[in-house]
Amino acid sequence: MDTLGLDEAGRGPVLGPMVVAGIVIPEKKEKIIERMGVKDSKRLTPNRRTVLYRKLTKMFDYEIVVITAKDIDTLREKGINLNQIEKLAMRKIVSNLRADRIIIDSLDIKEGRLQDEMQEYVGNASEVIAEHKADDKYLTVGAASIIAKTKRDLLIEEINKEYIKSTKDRDGIGSGYPSDPKTKNFLKKFKYDEMPDFVRRTWGNVQKIKEAEKLN
């Protein structure tokens, strides 16, 4: 039996893309990835994630969907929420990777609702399981979480290097998360209409900047 694990990275940040990843692992290879140390990406160091990312992407069929900050804003302005955006990415991966079973780290508060929706989409081709914290329960989803997280980190690193190179601002952009002091300081340097394309302008803290400008 082949299992497709699905997970994402970057739902919450105000900067950079959201990344959705899927990887297909045959049942007979699960012991191998367990011995490799595959687990939920949050339980691994960045260096270990990078090593596993390289191994996993060489050993197995996988797919990555990158949704840029600009794409997220465009879709949200059309009334498509973040859950729907992520599900569109998952559908693309499911359509391109064949597996007997699909396991999803549930983005929906109601696991059964997402499971039924995805099961209807794939029909009888695969069994669908959607659970919260699936990245900690299933090795295949843990592997997908490693790919998604590492790919997003690499993209953020590229964005940061390009920003520093083009602006000479050595402070950089930080992690991209709203709570990061470096990211907060970065956002303060721009008026709303001058925000770079990698800023999610529809995010609440960026909208506050827009509203504050209207009052001044």
C-alpha positions in Angstrom: 0.0 0.0 0.0 1.3 3.5 -0.9 0.4 6.4 1.4 0.3 10.0 0.4 1.0 12.4 3.3 -0.1 16.0 3.1 0.9 19.0 5.2 1.6 22.7 5.0 4.0 25.4 6.4 3.4 29.1 6.6 -0.3 29.6 7.3 0.3 32.3 9.9 3.3 34.4 8.8 2.7 37.9 7.5 5.7 37.6 5.1 6.4 35.0 2.4 4.5 32.1 0.9 2.5 29.3 2.2 3.9 25.9 1.2 1.9 22.7 0.8 3.7 19.4 0.3 2.8 15.9 -0.4 5.0 12.7 -0.4 4.1 9.1 -1.4 5.7 6.5 0.8 5.2 2.7 0.2 4.2 0.9 3.4 7.3 -1.3 3.1 9.5 1.8 3.3 8.0 3.3 6.5 10.4 1.4 8.7 13.2 3.0 6.7 12.1 6.5 7.2 11.4 5.8 10.9 15.0 4.7 11.3 16.1 7.9 9.4 14.4 9.9 12.2 11.5 11.3 10.3 8.9 12.9 12.6 6.9 16.1 12.9 9.1 18.9 11.6 8.5 21.0 14.7 10.4 18.3 16.7 13.5 18.6 14.5 16.3 21.1 14.4 16.6 23.1 11.2 19.8 21.3 10.2 18.2 17.9 10.7 15.2 19.0 8.7 17.5 20.0 5.8 19.3 16.6 5.8 16.0 14.7 5.8 14.5 17.0 3.2 17.4 16.1 0.8 17.0 12.4 1.5 13.2 12.3 1.2 13.1 14.2 -2.0 15.6 11.9 -3.6 14.0 8.7 -2.4 10.3 9.3 -3.0 7.7 10.8 -5.3 6.7 14.2 -3.9 5.1 17.5 -5.0 5.3 21.0 -3.6 2.8 23.8 -4.2 4.0 27.3 -3.3 1.3 30.0 -2.8 3.0 33.4 -2.8 2.0 36.3 -0.5 0.6 38.1 -3.6 -1.5 35.1 -4.6 -2.8 34.7 -1.1 -3.9 38.4 -1.1 -5.5 38.1 -4.5 -7.5 35.0 -3.6 -8.6 36.4 -0.2 -9.7 39.6 -1.9 -12.0 37.4 -4.0 -13.5 35.9 -0.9 -11.4 32.7 -0.9 -10.3 32.1 2.6 -7.0 30.5 3.7 -8.5 27.0 4.3 -10.0 27.1 0.8 -6.6 28.2 -0.6 -4.9 25.3 1.1 -7.5 22.8 0.0 -7.0 23.9 -3.7 -3.3 23.2 -3.3 -4.0 19.8 -1.7 -6.3 18.9 -4.6 -3.6 19.7 -7.1 -1.1 17.4 -5.3 -3.7 14.6 -4.9 -4.4 14.8 -8.6 -0.7 14.4 -9.5 0.4 11.8 -7.0 -1.3 8.4 -6.9 -1.7 6.5 -3.6 -3.9 3.9 -2.0 -4.3 6.1 1.1 -4.2 9.8 1.7 -3.5 11.2 5.2 -4.0 14.9 5.8 -2.9 17.1 8.8 -6.4 18.6 9.1 -6.7 22.3 8.6 -10.4 22.2 9.4 -11.5 22.3 13.0 -13.9 19.5 12.0 -11.7 16.7 10.9 -14.7 14.7 9.4 -15.8 17.6 7.2 -12.4 17.8 5.5 -12.1 14.0 5.3 -15.6 13.7 3.6 -14.8 16.6 1.3 -11.5 15.2 0.1 -13.0 11.7 -0.1 -15.7 13.0 -2.4 -13.0 14.6 -4.5 -10.9 11.5 -5.0 -13.8 9.1 -5.2 -12.9 5.4 -4.7 -9.4 5.8 -5.9 -8.0 6.3 -2.4 -9.0 6.1 1.2 -8.8 9.5 2.9 -7.9 10.2 6.6 -7.9 13.7 8.0 -6.8 14.2 11.6 -5.4 17.0 13.7 -1.7 16.6 14.6 -1.4 13.9 11.9 2.2 15.1 11.4 2.9 13.8 14.8 0.9 10.6 14.4 1.8 9.4 10.9 5.3 9.1 9.5 4.2 9.9 6.0 2.6 13.2 7.2 5.7 13.9 9.2 7.7 13.5 6.1 5.4 16.0 4.3 5.8 18.5 7.1 9.6 18.3 6.8 9.4 19.0 3.1 6.9 21.9 3.5 8.8 23.5 6.4 12.2 23.2 4.8 11.0 24.5 1.4 9.4 27.5 3.1 12.5 28.3 5.2 14.6 28.2 2.0 12.3 30.6 0.2 12.3 33.0 3.2 16.1 32.9 3.2 16.1 33.7 -0.5 13.6 36.6 0.0 15.7 37.9 2.9 19.0 37.8 0.9 17.4 39.6 -2.0 15.8 42.2 0.2 19.2 43.0 1.9 21.0 43.0 -1.4 18.5 45.4 -3.0 18.0 47.8 -0.1 21.3 47.5 1.9 19.1 47.1 5.0 21.2 44.5 7.0 18.4 44.1 9.6 16.6 41.9 7.1 13.0 40.7 7.3 13.1 38.3 10.3 11.2 35.0 10.3 8.1 36.5 8.8 5.9 35.8 11.8 3.9 38.7 13.2 5.3 38.2 16.7 9.0 38.4 15.5 10.5 41.8 16.6 12.6 41.9 13.4 9.6 41.4 11.3 7.6 44.0 13.2 10.5 46.5 12.7 10.7 45.6 9.0 7.0 46.4 8.5 7.3 49.8 10.2 9.7 50.9 7.5 7.0 51.0 4.8 3.8 52.8 4.0 1.0 50.4 3.1 1.2 51.1 -0.7 4.9 50.7 -0.6 5.0 47.2 0.9 7.0 44.6 -1.1 5.2 41.8 -2.9 6.2 39.3 -0.3 4.1 41.0 2.4 0.6 39.6 2.9 -1.3 42.9 2.7 -4.6 41.3 3.8 -3.1 40.3 7.1 -4.6 42.1 10.2 -1.4 43.7 11.4 -0.7 45.1 7.9 -4.3 46.3 7.6 -3.7 48.2 10.9 -0.9 50.1 9.2 -3.3 51.0 6.4 -5.9 52.2 8.8 -3.4 54.2 10.8 -2.3 56.0 7.6 -5.9 57.0 6.9 -6.1 58.7 10.3 -3.0 60.7 9.8 
